[in-house]
């Protein structure tokens, strides 16, 4: 499967999957304790970066980490400089 095929399937799916080296992997749901950790990490990052030209996103942001990998990290912090080429539902590292 190509990255383009993955993105087409992912955008139309009712669930999220990650992509690595031509394979698509379904993601498991998170636990309450995991979500509490994510909320705390995102909150702390936002506070640390509040006066910087940056944005912080929770785990719903798909990230292209290489030409062969897309993932949904628990938290993403980006410089505003990197935001110009983003689509509405993904980011690039």
N, C-alpha and C positions, 0 to 999 in steps of 0.2 A: 504494500500500500504506500502511496506517495503522501507527503505532507499535505498536499492540496486535497487529495481524496479524504484524508483524515479530517481536515478542517470542514469540508463539505458535510460529511457525516455528523461531526460534532455539533455544528451549527443547527442541524435539524433534528438532533436526538433529544429525547426526553430525559436523558441522564448525561453525566459527565464522564469523559474518558481521557486518559493520558496517552501520549504517543511517544514511542521510542524505536528508532531504527526500523521503520516499516511495520511495526506492530502497534495495535491499539489495546489499551488495558482499561477495563471498567474500574471506577473508583468506588471504594466502600464508603458508607456513611460515617460520620464522626460521632463520637460520644459527647455527652454533656461536659465532662471534665476537659476533653480536648477543645471543645468550643470555648470554654472559659479561658483556657490558656491562650487561644488565638485572640480573643477579645482583649485580654491584658497586653499581649505583645503589640497588637495594632494600636491600642491606646497609648502605650509607652512610646512607640515609634512616632506617632502623631505629635505627642508632646515634645519629644526631642527635636523634631524637624519643623515645628510650627512656624519658625521665623526663617526658614530656608525655602528656596524655590523647589519644592518637592511635593509629592503626593504619596499617600499611604493607602493601600487597598487590602481588603481581607481576601480570603481564599477563593472568592468567585472570579478572580481575574486569571485568565489563561496566559501563560508566559512561554514564549519561544526561547528556549535556553541554548539552542544550537540548530543547525540545519536539519537535524534528525530527531529533535526532541521538543515536545510541548508538555507542560505540566501545570498543575494548579497548586502553587505553594501556599502555605498557611497565611503568609503576609508578604506584601510586596511594597518596597519603598523605591520611588523613582525620582530622579531629577526632572524638573520641568523641561529641561533641554531635550530629554529623550522622548517626550510626549508627542512630538509632531507627526510621527509616522504610525501612530496607533490606530487600529480599527476600533469599533465600538465595544468589542468584547475580548480584546487580547492586548498583550504588551510584549515587548521584546527585551531581552536582557542586554 
